[in-house]
Amino acid sequence: MLNDIRNILLPLNGNGDIDAALQLGLLYAKHFKAHLSAVTIGDDPNETAALAGEGLSGSMINEMMAAAEHESQRRLLQVHLKFDNFVREHNVANRRNALPSDLPPNGQVSASLETLTGSEHEAVTWRARLADMTLMPHLAKNDDARASETLHAVLFDSGRPLVIAPPKPPVHFGRRICIAWNGTAEAAAALRSVLPWARHAETVQVLTSPEYHRRGPEAEKVLAYLSLHGVEASVRTFQSKDRDVGAGMMEACYDLGADMLAMGAYSHSRLRQMIIGGVTRHVLEKSTISVLMSR
């Protein structure tokens, strides 16, 4: 289908730039006439209780659990208020208790916010498996480790594309799209996932580099695939910048004026990239535009 994005999962747990994610989610929902399924996750008290093995007394653990619960409730309330104000301001139908399958009738844009329980990365990943895509805020430097853990859980275990919002709220999206291609299965998954955006883009450019390419079809073959789907594109060969392939890729995106990059993630192992760096890691940390990642 031309518009095959009907349910957009939007985890909002107080990490990253929620405003940018909300704004991009609204743009997507309007464009695809989709339902925006926002979720928050309450803290799991068992995580605090695990401190019992660290030699803390029962009273100290109880106090920490009470404080954690209070902070969790405060954070959840802030997210709910921000969400309610946002949908009211933009005149979006607020289906507070809607199920993910409760899509808007007659192309009406709607949104809902639900609080999930349990482990954050597991709860979000399970819900993501029944969404057409997951949209997550850009990771900020001061985010706790759970934000990164949840993002990677969705990327590796949901079976669905992940879009990471830019650090600042965008004015538009998907006008100029770059598709990173290195011949891998991960790149092929991203190529397929970006089609709903690429069909409506003004410009689509396939990025390739001898330093980035692995075993698989060359970038020129991608143009024929895109053409079969009604997308005209061109190929650009980029070079690494200061021996950093990720920096060279992002520079090519900025040269085009791209507002979206689609790429396969972790063609090398995640552990290798976390230790010595890599393209995926660079993009996650440095990108200022929307990034679609697939595994």
C-alpha positions as a Markdown table, in Angstrom:
| # | Residue | x | y | z |
|---|---|---|---|---|
| 1 | Met | 0.0 | 0.0 | 0.0 |
| 2 | Leu | 1.1 | 3.6 | -0.6 |
| 3 | Asn | 0.5 | 4.5 | 3.0 |
| 4 | Asp | 1.4 | 1.5 | 4.9 |
| 5 | Ile | 2.2 | 3.2 | 8.2 |
| 6 | Arg | -1.0 | 3.2 | 10.3 |
| 7 | Asn | 0.2 | 2.8 | 13.8 |
| 8 | Ile | 3.2 | 4.8 | 15.2 |
| 9 | Leu | 4.6 | 3.8 | 18.6 |
| 10 | Leu | 6.0 | 6.7 | 20.5 |
| 11 | Pro | 7.7 | 5.9 | 23.9 |
| 12 | Leu | 7.8 | 8.9 | 26.1 |
| 13 | Asn | 9.6 | 8.2 | 29.3 |
| 14 | Gly | 11.2 | 11.6 | 30.1 |
| 15 | Asn | 14.4 | 10.8 | 28.2 |
| 16 | Gly | 15.7 | 12.8 | 25.3 |
| 17 | Asp | 13.9 | 15.7 | 23.6 |
| 18 | Ile | 10.2 | 14.8 | 24.0 |
| 19 | Asp | 9.1 | 18.0 | 22.2 |
| 20 | Ala | 11.0 | 17.1 | 19.0 |
| 21 | Ala | 9.6 | 13.5 | 19.1 |
| 22 | Leu | 6.0 | 14.7 | 19.6 |
| 23 | Gln | 6.3 | 17.2 | 16.8 |
| 24 | Leu | 7.8 | 14.7 | 14.4 |
| 25 | Gly | 5.2 | 12.1 | 15.5 |
| 26 | Leu | 2.4 | 14.6 | 14.7 |
| 27 | Leu | 3.9 | 15.3 | 11.2 |
| 28 | Tyr | 4.0 | 11.5 | 10.5 |
| 29 | Ala | 0.5 | 10.9 | 11.8 |
| 30 | Lys | -0.9 | 13.7 | 9.6 |
| 31 | His | 1.0 | 12.6 | 6.5 |
| 32 | Phe | 0.2 | 8.9 | 6.8 |
| 33 | Lys | -3.3 | 9.4 | 8.4 |
| 34 | Ala | -2.0 | 7.2 | 11.2 |
| 35 | His | -2.6 | 6.7 | 14.9 |
| 36 | Leu | 0.1 | 7.9 | 17.3 |
| 37 | Ser | 0.4 | 5.4 | 20.1 |
| 38 | Ala | 2.3 | 7.1 | 22.9 |
| 39 | Val | 3.4 | 5.0 | 25.9 |
| 40 | Thr | 5.1 | 5.7 | 29.2 |
| 41 | Ile | 6.5 | 3.1 | 31.5 |
| 42 | Gly | 6.3 | 3.1 | 35.2 |
| 43 | Asp | 9.5 | 2.2 | 37.2 |
| 44 | Asp | 9.8 | -1.4 | 38.3 |
| 45 | Pro | 10.3 | -1.4 | 42.1 |
| 46 | Asn | 12.0 | -4.8 | 41.7 |
| 47 | Glu | 15.0 | -2.9 | 40.2 |
| 48 | Thr | 15.4 | -1.0 | 43.5 |
| 49 | Ala | 14.7 | -4.1 | 45.6 |
| 50 | Ala | 17.7 | -5.7 | 43.9 |
| 51 | Leu | 19.9 | -3.5 | 46.0 |
| 52 | Ala | 19.2 | -5.8 | 48.9 |
| 53 | Gly | 22.2 | -7.8 | 47.6 |
| 54 | Glu | 24.4 | -4.8 | 48.1 |
| 55 | Gly | 24.3 | -5.0 | 51.9 |
| 56 | Leu | 21.7 | -2.3 | 52.4 |
| 57 | Ser | 19.2 | -2.6 | 55.3 |
| 58 | Gly | 15.5 | -3.3 | 54.8 |
| 59 | Ser | 14.6 | 0.2 | 56.0 |
| 60 | Met | 17.0 | 1.9 | 53.6 |
| 61 | Ile | 15.7 | -0.2 | 50.7 |
| 62 | Asn | 12.1 | 0.7 | 51.6 |
| 63 | Glu | 13.0 | 4.4 | 51.7 |
| 64 | Met | 14.7 | 4.2 | 48.3 |
| 65 | Met | 11.7 | 2.3 | 46.8 |
| 66 | Ala | 9.3 | 5.0 | 48.1 |
| 67 | Ala | 11.5 | 7.8 | 46.8 |
| 68 | Ala | 11.8 | 6.0 | 43.4 |
| 69 | Glu | 8.1 | 5.5 | 43.2 |
| 70 | His | 7.5 | 9.2 | 44.1 |
| 71 | Glu | 9.9 | 10.4 | 41.4 |
| 72 | Ser | 8.4 | 8.0 | 38.9 |
| 73 | Gln | 4.9 | 9.3 | 39.5 |
| 74 | Arg | 6.1 | 12.9 | 39.2 |
| 75 | Arg | 7.8 | 12.1 | 35.9 |
| 76 | Leu | 4.8 | 10.3 | 34.5 |
| 77 | Leu | 2.5 | 13.2 | 35.5 |
| 78 | Gln | 4.8 | 15.6 | 33.6 |
| 79 | Val | 4.7 | 13.5 | 30.5 |
| 80 | His | 0.9 | 13.1 | 30.6 |
| 81 | Leu | 0.4 | 16.8 | 31.0 |
| 82 | Lys | 2.8 | 17.6 | 28.1 |
| 83 | Phe | 1.0 | 15.0 | 25.9 |
| 84 | Asp | -2.5 | 16.3 | 26.7 |
| 85 | Asn | -1.5 | 19.9 | 26.1 |
| 86 | Phe | 0.2 | 19.0 | 22.8 |
| 87 | Val | -2.8 | 17.1 | 21.3 |
| 88 | Arg | -5.2 | 19.8 | 22.5 |
| 89 | Glu | -3.0 | 22.5 | 21.0 |
| 90 | His | -2.9 | 20.7 | 17.7 |
| 91 | Asn | -6.5 | 19.6 | 17.7 |
| 92 | Val | -5.8 | 15.9 | 17.6 |
| 93 | Ala | -8.4 | 13.4 | 18.8 |
| 94 | Asn | -7.2 | 12.1 | 22.1 |
| 95 | Arg | -8.1 | 8.4 | 22.6 |
| 96 | Arg | -6.6 | 8.0 | 26.1 |
| 97 | Asn | -7.6 | 4.4 | 26.5 |
| 98 | Ala | -7.3 | 3.3 | 22.9 |
| 99 | Leu | -5.8 | 0.0 | 21.9 |
| 100 | Pro | -3.0 | 0.0 | 19.3 |
| 101 | Ser | -5.3 | -1.6 | 16.8 |
| 102 | Asp | -7.9 | 1.2 | 17.3 |
| 103 | Leu | -7.0 | 3.1 | 14.2 |
| 104 | Pro | -8.6 | 6.4 | 13.3 |
| 105 | Pro | -11.7 | 6.2 | 11.1 |
| 106 | Asn | -12.0 | 8.0 | 7.7 |
| 107 | Gly | -8.4 | 9.1 | 7.8 |
| 108 | Gln | -8.8 | 11.1 | 11.1 |
| 109 | Val | -5.5 | 11.6 | 12.9 |
| 110 | Ser | -5.7 | 10.5 | 16.5 |
| 111 | Ala | -3.4 | 9.8 | 19.4 |
| 112 | Ser | -3.4 | 7.9 | 22.7 |
| 113 | Leu | -1.2 | 7.7 | 25.8 |
| 114 | Glu | -1.0 | 4.5 | 27.8 |
| 115 | Thr | 1.2 | 3.7 | 30.9 |
| 116 | Leu | 2.8 | 0.3 | 30.6 |
| 117 | Thr | 4.2 | -1.8 | 33.5 |
| 118 | Gly | 7.3 | -4.0 | 33.8 |
| 119 | Ser | 10.8 | -3.8 | 32.4 |
| 120 | Glu | 11.0 | -0.7 | 30.2 |
| 121 | His | 13.0 | -2.3 | 27.3 |
| 122 | Glu | 10.8 | -5.4 | 27.3 |
| 123 | Ala | 7.5 | -3.6 | 27.5 |
| 124 | Val | 8.3 | -1.1 | 24.7 |
| 125 | Thr | 9.8 | -3.8 | 22.5 |
| 126 | Trp | 6.8 | -6.1 | 22.8 |
| 127 | Arg | 4.5 | -3.2 | 21.9 |
| 128 | Ala | 6.8 | -2.2 | 19.0 |
| 129 | Arg | 6.2 | -5.6 | 17.4 |
| 130 | Leu | 2.6 | -4.6 | 16.7 |
| 131 | Ala | 3.4 | -1.1 | 15.4 |
| 132 | Asp | 4.4 | -0.2 | 11.9 |
| 133 | Met | 7.3 | 1.8 | 13.2 |
| 134 | Thr | 8.7 | 3.1 | 16.5 |
| 135 | Leu | 9.7 | 6.8 | 16.9 |
| 136 | Met | 12.0 | 7.6 | 19.8 |
| 137 | Pro | 13.6 | 10.8 | 21.0 |
| 138 | His | 17.2 | 11.5 | 20.3 |
| 139 | Leu | 19.5 | 10.2 | 23.0 |
| 140 | Ala | 20.8 | 13.1 | 25.2 |
| 141 | Lys | 24.1 | 13.0 | 27.0 |
| 142 | Asn | 22.4 | 13.1 | 30.4 |
| 143 | Asp | 20.0 | 10.3 | 29.7 |
| 144 | Asp | 20.3 | 7.3 | 31.9 |
| 145 | Ala | 21.5 | 3.9 | 30.6 |
| 146 | Arg | 17.9 | 2.6 | 30.3 |
| 147 | Ala | 17.1 | 5.0 | 27.5 |
| 148 | Ser | 20.0 | 3.5 | 25.4 |
| 149 | Glu | 19.0 | 0.0 | 26.4 |
| 150 | Thr | 15.4 | 0.5 | 25.3 |
| 151 | Leu | 16.4 | 2.1 | 22.0 |
| 152 | His | 18.7 | -0.9 | 21.2 |
| 153 | Ala | 16.1 | -3.4 | 22.4 |
| 154 | Val | 13.6 | -2.0 | 19.9 |
| 155 | Leu | 16.3 | -1.9 | 17.2 |
| 156 | Phe | 17.4 | -5.5 | 17.7 |
| 157 | Asp | 14.3 | -7.3 | 18.9 |
| 158 | Ser | 11.1 | -5.6 | 17.6 |
| 159 | Gly | 11.4 | -6.7 | 13.9 |
| 160 | Arg | 10.2 | -3.2 | 13.0 |
| 161 | Pro | 11.9 | 0.0 | 11.7 |
| 162 | Leu | 13.1 | 2.5 | 14.3 |
| 163 | Val | 13.1 | 6.2 | 13.6 |
| 164 | Ile | 15.1 | 8.5 | 15.9 |
| 165 | Ala | 13.9 | 12.1 | 16.1 |
| 166 | Pro | 16.3 | 14.9 | 15.7 |
| 167 | Pro | 17.5 | 16.9 | 18.8 |
| 168 | Lys | 15.3 | 19.9 | 17.8 |
| 169 | Pro | 11.6 | 19.9 | 16.7 |
| 170 | Pro | 11.6 | 19.7 | 12.8 |
| 171 | Val | 9.5 | 22.0 | 10.6 |
| 172 | His | 9.0 | 19.4 | 7.9 |
| 173 | Phe | 10.2 | 15.9 | 7.1 |
| 174 | Gly | 11.1 | 13.5 | 4.3 |
| 175 | Arg | 11.6 | 16.1 | 1.6 |
| 176 | Arg | 15.3 | 15.2 | 0.9 |
| 177 | Ile | 16.2 | 11.7 | 1.9 |
| 178 | Cys | 19.6 | 9.9 | 2.0 |
| 179 | Ile | 19.8 | 6.1 | 2.0 |
| 180 | Ala | 23.1 | 4.7 | 3.2 |
| 181 | Trp | 24.0 | 1.5 | 1.3 |
| 182 | Asn | 26.7 | -1.0 | 2.0 |
| 183 | Gly | 25.2 | -4.1 | 0.5 |
| 184 | Thr | 24.3 | -5.8 | 3.8 |
| 185 | Ala | 21.0 | -7.4 | 4.9 |
| 186 | Glu | 20.7 | -4.5 | 7.4 |
| 187 | Ala | 20.9 | -2.0 | 4.7 |
| 188 | Ala | 18.4 | -3.9 | 2.6 |
| 189 | Ala | 15.9 | -3.8 | 5.6 |
| 190 | Ala | 16.4 | 0.0 | 5.9 |
| 191 | Leu | 15.9 | 0.4 | 2.1 |
| 192 | Arg | 12.5 | -1.4 | 2.3 |
| 193 | Ser | 11.5 | 0.4 | 5.4 |
| 194 | Val | 12.1 | 3.9 | 4.0 |
| 195 | Leu | 9.9 | 3.4 | 1.0 |
| 196 | Pro | 6.8 | 5.1 | 2.5 |
| 197 | Trp | 8.9 | 8.3 | 3.0 |
| 198 | Ala | 10.9 | 8.0 | -0.3 |
| 199 | Arg | 7.7 | 7.8 | -2.4 |
| 200 | His | 6.9 | 11.4 | -1.4 |
| 201 | Ala | 10.3 | 12.9 | -1.3 |
| 202 | Glu | 11.5 | 15.6 | -3.6 |
| 203 | Thr | 15.1 | 14.2 | -3.7 |
| 204 | Val | 16.4 | 10.7 | -2.8 |
| 205 | Gln | 20.2 | 10.0 | -2.8 |
| 206 | Val | 21.9 | 6.7 | -2.2 |
| 207 | Leu | 25.1 | 7.1 | -0.3 |
| 208 | Thr | 28.0 | 4.7 | -0.8 |
| 209 | Ser | 31.7 | 4.5 | 0.0 |
| 210 | Pro | 34.4 | 2.0 | -0.7 |
| 211 | Glu | 35.3 | 2.2 | 3.0 |
| 212 | Tyr | 31.6 | 1.5 | 4.0 |
| 213 | His | 30.6 | -1.1 | 1.5 |
| 214 | Arg | 30.6 | -4.8 | 2.5 |
| 215 | Arg | 29.8 | -7.9 | 0.5 |
| 216 | Gly | 26.6 | -7.4 | -1.5 |
| 217 | Pro | 24.9 | -5.6 | -4.4 |
| 218 | Glu | 26.5 | -2.3 | -5.5 |
| 219 | Ala | 24.7 | 1.0 | -5.0 |
| 220 | Glu | 23.8 | 1.4 | -8.7 |
| 221 | Lys | 21.6 | -1.7 | -8.3 |
| 222 | Val | 19.6 | 0.1 | -5.7 |
| 223 | Leu | 18.4 | 2.6 | -8.2 |
| 224 | Ala | 16.6 | 0.0 | -10.2 |
| 225 | Tyr | 14.9 | -1.4 | -7.1 |
| 226 | Leu | 13.7 | 2.1 | -6.1 |
| 227 | Ser | 12.5 | 2.8 | -9.6 |
| 228 | Leu | 10.2 | -0.3 | -9.4 |
| 229 | His | 8.6 | 1.4 | -6.4 |
| 230 | Gly | 8.2 | 4.7 | -8.2 |
| 231 | Val | 11.2 | 6.4 | -6.6 |
| 232 | Glu | 13.8 | 8.3 | -8.7 |
| 233 | Ala | 17.2 | 8.5 | -7.0 |
| 234 | Ser | 20.8 | 9.2 | -7.7 |
| 235 | Val | 24.0 | 7.7 | -6.2 |
| 236 | Arg | 26.6 | 9.7 | -4.3 |
| 237 | Thr | 30.0 | 8.3 | -3.3 |
| 238 | Phe | 31.3 | 9.9 | -0.1 |
| 239 | Gln | 34.6 | 9.8 | 1.6 |
| 240 | Ser | 35.4 | 9.4 | 5.3 |
| 241 | Lys | 36.2 | 12.5 | 7.2 |
| 242 | Asp | 39.3 | 12.4 | 9.4 |
| 243 | Arg | 39.2 | 8.6 | 8.9 |
| 244 | Asp | 35.7 | 8.5 | 10.3 |
| 245 | Val | 33.1 | 6.9 | 7.9 |
| 246 | Gly | 30.2 | 8.1 | 10.0 |
| 247 | Ala | 31.3 | 11.7 | 9.9 |
| 248 | Gly | 31.7 | 11.5 | 6.1 |
| 249 | Met | 28.2 | 10.0 | 5.8 |
| 250 | Met | 26.7 | 12.8 | 7.9 |
| 251 | Glu | 28.6 | 15.4 | 5.9 |
| 252 | Ala | 27.1 | 14.0 | 2.7 |
| 253 | Cys | 23.6 | 14.3 | 4.2 |
| 254 | Tyr | 24.1 | 17.9 | 5.2 |
| 255 | Asp | 25.5 | 18.8 | 1.8 |
| 256 | Leu | 22.3 | 17.5 | 0.3 |
| 257 | Gly | 20.2 | 19.4 | 2.9 |
| 258 | Ala | 18.7 | 16.0 | 3.8 |
| 259 | Asp | 16.1 | 15.9 | 6.6 |
| 260 | Met | 16.2 | 12.1 | 6.9 |
| 261 | Leu | 18.8 | 9.3 | 6.7 |
| 262 | Ala | 17.9 | 5.6 | 6.4 |
| 263 | Met | 20.6 | 3.1 | 7.2 |
| 264 | Gly | 21.1 | -0.4 | 8.4 |
| 265 | Ala | 22.5 | -0.6 | 11.9 |
| 266 | Tyr | 25.4 | -2.5 | 13.4 |
| 267 | Ser | 26.7 | -4.3 | 10.3 |
| 268 | His | 29.6 | -4.9 | 12.6 |
| 269 | Ser | 28.8 | -6.2 | 16.1 |
| 270 | Arg | 27.3 | -3.8 | 18.6 |
| 271 | Leu | 30.1 | -4.6 | 21.1 |
| 272 | Arg | 32.8 | -3.8 | 18.6 |
| 273 | Gln | 31.2 | -0.4 | 17.8 |
| 274 | Met | 30.7 | 0.4 | 21.5 |
| 275 | Ile | 34.4 | -0.2 | 22.1 |
| 276 | Ile | 36.2 | 1.2 | 19.1 |
| 277 | Gly | 33.5 | 3.2 | 17.4 |
| 278 | Gly | 31.6 | 2.8 | 14.2 |
| 279 | Val | 29.1 | 4.3 | 11.8 |
| 280 | Thr | 26.0 | 3.4 | 13.8 |
| 281 | Arg | 27.5 | 4.8 | 17.0 |
| 282 | His | 28.6 | 8.0 | 15.3 |
| 283 | Val | 25.1 | 8.6 | 13.8 |
| 284 | Leu | 23.3 | 7.9 | 17.1 |
| 285 | Glu | 25.5 | 10.4 | 18.9 |
| 286 | Lys | 26.0 | 13.1 | 16.3 |
| 287 | Ser | 23.1 | 13.2 | 13.9 |
| 288 | Thr | 21.0 | 16.4 | 13.8 |
| 289 | Ile | 18.4 | 15.0 | 11.4 |
| 290 | Ser | 15.8 | 12.2 | 11.7 |
| 291 | Val | 17.4 | 8.7 | 11.3 |
| 292 | Leu | 15.6 | 5.5 | 10.3 |
| 293 | Met | 17.5 | 2.4 | 11.4 |
| 294 | Ser | 16.7 | -1.2 | 10.7 |
| 295 | Arg | 18.2 | -4.6 | 11.6 |
